[in-house]
Amino acid sequence: MRFEAHLEQTQGHVQCLETIFESLKESPKGKKCVAMEGLVKEGTEVTEEDFEGSVSEATLINYEIAAYGTVCESAKVLEETKHASFLERTLEEEMQTDEKLTKLAKEINAQANQARPPKELDEAQTGRRTPKRGASLSR
């Protein structure tokens, strides 16, 4: 699954979140998240190297999961059951996307490992170790 397909799903999530904010008479605008901005920048830099885009996608999905998990629990504490229900569905969708990206990362790693020359040959020819490249997901 590519991030573009997830974008359409996310646009639906945004609309529902805006509805939740309206019903609470709150603004969805908040402080700029420097940490998230840094993650997006780092993900872009990594993607521009020789990694597959799934690495940065997986990082962003994991942050979405954490965010939805947190606001879902907040909605439950505030007894906003309708909102909590939506947020739980959204959290499940994000977790399904994470599972798909994890599967993709395993495939990418297997392909990268098969395409890599043997360690001894690589070191002997260049006199240095070649960094290992592949998709890395923290789980």
C-alpha positions, 0 to 999 in steps of 0.5 A, spaced: 500 500 500 502 506 498 501 513 502 497 516 496 492 511 497 492 512 505 491 520 503 484 519 501 482 515 507 486 520 511 482 526 508 475 522 510 478 522 517 480 530 517 472 531 515 470 527 521 475 530 526 472 537 523 465 535 525 467 533 532 471 539 533 465 543 531 460 539 535 465 541 541 465 548 539 472 548 539 478 550 533 482 544 530 487 549 530 493 548 534 500 549 536 505 548 530 508 541 532 516 542 531 517 534 532 512 532 527 515 537 522 522 534 523 519 527 522 516 529 516 523 532 514 527 526 516 522 522 512 523 526 506 530 526 506 530 518 507 526 517 501 530 521 497 536 517 499 535 510 496 530 507 501 523 505 499 518 510 501 514 505 506 520 507 511 517 514 512 510 512 511 511 507 516 514 512 521 508 517 520 503 512 520 506 510 527 505 517 529 498 517 527 496 511 531 499 514 537 495 520 536 488 517 535 490 512 541 491 518 545 485 522 543 480 516 543 482 515 550 481 522 552 474 522 548 472 516 553 474 519 559 470 525 557 464 520 556 464 523 548 462 516 546 460 518 539 466 521 538 470 515 541 467 510 537 469 514 531 476 515 533 476 507 535 474 506 528 480 511 525 485 508 530 483 501 527 484 503 520 491 506 522 493 499 525 491 496 518 495 500 514 501 499 519 500 492 518 500 493 510 506 497 511 510 492 515 509 487 510 511 491 505 517 493 509 519 485 510 518 484 502 523 490 501 528 488 506 528 481 503 529 484 496 535 488 498 538 483 502 538 478 495 541 484 491 546 486 496 553 482 494 556 478 499 559 482 505 566 479 504 566 480 497 564 487 498 569 489 503 575 486 499 573 490 493 572 497 496 576 496 503 570 499 507 564 496 509 557 498 505 552 500 510 546 496 510 539 499 507 532 497 507 526 498 511 526 499 518 520 499 522 520 499 530 514 495 533 
